[in-house]
Amino acid sequence: MGNSPIVGFNLSTVFFTLFNTILILFMYRKFLHDKVMEMLEKRKELVSADIDSAKAAKDSALEKEKEYTALLADSKQEAEKIVTAATVRATEREREIISEANSEASRILAKADENIELEKKRVVNEIKNQISELVIMTASAVAEKEIDEKDNSKLIDSFLVKI
């Protein structure tokens, strides 16, 4: 075994490696560089288009969000108006119903008072008729018999008991 260093420096190997590297760079430049650059440019354009599309979509989404927020606020206000209007109508209807009920109650009370008055008059007339009948019966009983003071007193008591 000789003196061969572990790491050697051979000039022919360096020239050969340098020549191969230059040859590979030349061939790359001649045959591939334009195609690779064209492919990278297309890729760059696609990425740029995707970014622009994403920005446009984001802007559109933000615009839609603003529109929906405005619509939601309008809807809430409209709902509040509807609820308020319904409450007012319900209150008015409640007042109408109460007024109708009060009117009906007054009418029923007036009818009841009228019926009571008619019944009172009927009862009074009936009592008058009964009294008249009793007076006639008493008068006829008195006319049939001579009455002394004692019989007269009994007759009056009997008459008052019947009344």
Steps between C-alpha positions, in 0.01 A plus 500: 500500500638825404464851605166562371326759690146435619382809329663552174503784261509394144499777239350288223204409722441867578502592126276211413250593776509867396446405133205276588341772716535760222362252246201422722434874556527565125261215415259615770513855365459386139222241542324543835541852631234661279253220564560510876471878505182481292358240737597712803344809338176309436503376857561855621207623290275223636597581857448870434159428344407284798606777739301758302202266493528444875519877560196556279312223682599649834388848391174354368447311826563816703254691280240226540559499874435876510183454295377217722581697813301795365214268401507339842484840670211601273326171573538554873354850470214368285434225754492757780254711298280197439504403868423858603214523249363164617518614862314821417233306308467252786462784750236666282316170458520444876341841558230423244423166663485656846276779369272245330491291817413805710226598254364146502511490881317834517239374255456177699469698826244734343303202370519336843380824667216519251407137567512565876270802462259298287503217755439750785205646311362153432536399866344828619209449258462142617500613865242769417283238333530273801422787738202593288377142510546490877317830543216373286488173694508689829234740386280216386560318830410816690194551290378147569528523870451756757821571665555608850818658624658170592421340160620816327831474681532131405409579141764774479764274659411224258519747213842625612627142539392422143671814371 
